Amino acid sequence: MTNDQQMETGILFKYNYNATAPVVINQGGTSSGKTYAIQQVLFCLACTEKVVITVVGQDIPNLKAGVLRDAHNICERSQPLQQMIKNFNRTDRVFEFRNGSAGSTSSCQRNPFKSS
């Protein structure tokens, strides 16, 4: 799953997927497609290599409203991607891939009940 024949992609996907730099910065306003394109790249990486990917967000409600919604949308639109995903654990928000890769989401919000 490495080309846009199997997943509808845009220019942001191509720039991110073909980047050779160790760090890639995506700039743009709200709804510019950054999150969607980066997730497409991460799905492609998870399908072609055995990796563990964690997408970190401000808090769980924001992750559910943005990243997870986009992830499910990407999966729904790509039959080859659906075939690569073994399971989605809704409780833990983890995608398990047939090749052993895993993709999850996590909040960086501090737990007020945890001691420092």
Disulfide bonds with the S-S distance in Angstrom:
none
